[in-house]
Amino acid sequence: MDDPFTFEPSPLNNPGQWIKAGFHCHTVNSDGGMTPEETVSYYRNKGFHCIGVTDHFIVTPIEQLSDDGFIAINSTENGGDPDIIGVGVSSAVPNPFFMSYATQSTQAR
């Protein structure tokens, strides 16, 4: 059986400018340990050029932390198996099951 994760031709062989980006991290607004500002600073210092903060069930606004050398994109994680990530969104998708889970998680803190 062929490897389902093989891309031919490889997209990595194309010319262009590559950036280091992360699209699955959390802040203190869900289950992360840093503020949005600290999270962006951490990723900048690790050489990333772009980040999407994917707090659970909410959109943590971070676009204002963008500048000429770094892109911060409003994003969210709406749960699921696997996780459902929304990038470049203005609000999380309302879902009664996930909202119930989010309320329980928030009350547990």
C-alpha positions as CSV (number, residue, x, y, z in Angstrom):
1,M,0.0,0.0,0.0
2,D,1.2,3.5,-0.9
3,D,2.2,5.9,1.9
4,P,-0.8,8.3,2.2
5,F,1.5,11.1,3.4
6,T,3.8,11.2,0.4
7,F,3.5,14.2,-1.8
8,E,4.8,13.9,-5.3
9,P,6.2,16.2,-6.4
10,S,7.3,17.4,-3.0
11,P,6.0,20.9,-2.2
12,L,9.3,21.5,-0.4
13,N,11.1,21.5,-3.7
14,N,9.3,24.6,-5.0
15,P,11.0,28.0,-5.0
16,G,9.7,30.6,-2.7
17,Q,10.0,32.0,0.8
18,W,9.3,29.6,3.6
19,I,8.1,30.7,7.0
20,K,8.0,28.9,10.4
21,A,4.4,29.0,11.7
22,G,2.5,27.4,14.5
23,F,-1.3,26.9,14.6
24,H,-2.0,24.9,17.8
25,C,-1.1,26.6,21.0
26,H,-3.1,27.8,24.0
27,T,-2.9,30.8,26.4
28,V,-4.2,31.3,30.0
29,N,-7.5,32.0,28.3
30,S,-7.9,28.2,28.1
31,D,-5.4,25.6,29.3
32,G,-2.1,27.3,28.5
33,G,0.4,28.8,30.9
34,M,1.2,32.2,29.3
35,T,-0.7,35.3,28.4
36,P,-1.4,36.0,24.7
37,E,1.4,38.6,24.7
38,E,3.9,36.2,26.4
39,T,2.9,33.4,24.0
40,V,3.6,35.6,20.9
41,S,6.9,36.7,22.4
42,Y,7.9,33.1,23.2
43,Y,7.2,32.0,19.6
44,R,9.0,35.0,18.1
45,N,12.1,34.2,20.3
46,K,12.0,30.6,19.0
47,G,12.2,31.8,15.4
48,F,8.6,31.6,14.3
49,H,7.2,34.1,11.8
50,C,3.5,33.4,12.3
51,I,1.2,32.0,15.0
52,G,-2.4,31.2,15.5
53,V,-3.4,31.0,19.2
54,T,-6.1,28.2,19.4
55,D,-7.6,28.6,22.8
56,H,-10.5,26.2,23.4
57,F,-13.9,27.3,22.2
58,I,-13.0,31.0,22.0
59,V,-11.1,33.4,19.8
60,T,-8.3,35.1,21.7
61,P,-7.6,38.4,19.8
62,I,-3.9,38.6,18.9
63,E,-3.9,40.3,15.4
64,Q,-2.9,43.5,17.1
65,L,0.4,41.8,18.1
66,S,1.4,41.6,14.4
67,D,4.1,43.7,12.8
68,D,6.3,43.7,9.7
69,G,8.3,40.7,11.0
70,F,5.6,38.6,12.6
71,I,2.0,37.6,11.8
72,A,-0.5,36.9,14.6
73,I,-3.7,35.3,13.4
74,N,-6.9,35.1,15.4
75,S,-7.8,31.4,15.7
76,T,-9.7,28.8,17.8
77,E,-9.9,25.2,18.7
78,N,-13.4,23.8,18.8
79,G,-12.6,20.4,20.1
80,G,-13.2,17.1,18.4
81,D,-11.2,14.0,17.7
82,P,-9.0,15.0,16.0
83,D,-9.1,18.7,17.1
84,I,-10.9,21.1,14.9
85,I,-8.9,24.2,14.4
86,G,-10.2,27.5,12.8
87,V,-7.6,29.9,11.6
88,G,-8.3,33.6,10.7
89,V,-11.7,33.5,12.3
90,S,-13.6,36.2,14.3
91,S,-15.6,33.8,16.5
92,A,-15.7,30.2,17.6
93,V,-18.4,27.9,16.0
94,P,-21.2,27.5,18.5
95,N,-21.8,23.8,19.2
96,P,-24.0,22.7,22.2
97,F,-21.8,19.7,23.0
98,F,-18.5,21.5,22.9
99,M,-20.0,24.6,24.7
100,S,-21.2,22.3,27.5
101,Y,-17.7,20.8,27.7
102,A,-16.1,24.4,27.8
103,T,-18.4,25.5,30.6
104,Q,-17.5,22.4,32.6
105,S,-13.8,23.0,32.0
106,T,-14.1,26.7,33.0
107,Q,-16.0,25.8,36.2
108,A,-13.5,23.2,37.2
109,R,-10.7,25.8,37.5
